[in-house]
Amino acid sequence: MALLLASASAWWTGWLTAAVGSESSAQFARASMARIGLVLAALALAWDSLRRPASWLPPGLAAAGVAGIAILAAQPRLILVVLPLIGVLTALAVVVKMFRGK
């Protein structure tokens, strides 16, 4: 919330332009504060659902998804390897869950 307020006050009053030295840098800083503030506000609203994992999603699969996204962010050409691997892990998780009976 503080980043959103700082971004709004910088936009209305212009104090950030004097602090950073140029209008383009101030505009970039205002936009950055607003975007980060919006993401943090969304996380604050979703905090209760983030604290307890989805019951239908195996925890290992969630970790594999995050790792897959990180790998694809670093090297997008690996999509031909990462997507089938996550598909196999999903199928394996479903089979294991079926045999456990949970």
N, C-alpha and C positions, 0 to 999 in steps of 0.2 A: 504494500500500500504506500510505503514511503517513496518508492521509486516513481509510482504514478503521480503522487503529489508533487515531487520534485520536478518531474517532467512538465506537469501542467503549470507550475509556478515559473519555471524557466521559459515556457512559451509565452505566458502572459506578461512577465516582467522584463525578460531579457537579461537577467543577471548572469546567465551562463555564457553569453557572448563576451562579456567583460572578463569572465574567469578563464576562458580557454583561449581567447585572443582573436578568433575569426568566426564569422557567421556560419561557414560551412562545418567547422568543427563543432560548434554549438548545436547546429541542426542534427548532426550525426549523434551527438551525445544525448540530445532530447529523444530522438527516435529509439536509441538503444535503451534508455531508461524506460520508455513507454512499453517497448516490447518485452523486456525482462520483467517489468512490473505486471504486465498482463499474464505472462506465463506463471509467475509466482502467485497471482491472485487465483488463477484457475487451479493450481495445485492446492491452494488453501481451501478452495471449495470442495475439491475431490479428496481431501485428506482422509476422511473416514473410510472411503472405499479403497484407498491405496494401502491402508494399514492391514486389511485382511485380504488375502489373495482370493481369487475366484475359485470356487470349489470344483468347477469343471476343468480347470486348467492345471495340468501337472506342473509342479514347481521347476522341475528340470527343463521342461519345454519353454517356460517363460525365460529362463536364463539362456537357453539356446537361441531364442528369438532375439534377445538383446545382443548377444554375441554376434549373431548373423547380421543384424543391422549395423553394428560397429564395423564388421569386416567389409560389408558392402559400402559403407561410407568411406573407408580407406581405399578399397580397390573394387570399383563397380563391375569390372570384368569377371569377378568371381561369382556373379549371380548364377551362372550355369552349374556351379558346384554347391553353393550355399542353399539354394532353394530345394534341390532334391534331397540334400542332407537333412534339412529341417522337415521335409515331408516324410522321410524314413523315420526320423525321431518321433514325429507325431504318430505315425502308424504303430511304431513300437510301444509308445506310451499308451495308446488305446488298447492294444493287445494285452499288455501287462495289467492295465486297469480292469479289463474284462476277466482275466484269470483270477485276480485278487477278489473280485466280487464286490468292490466298494462302489 
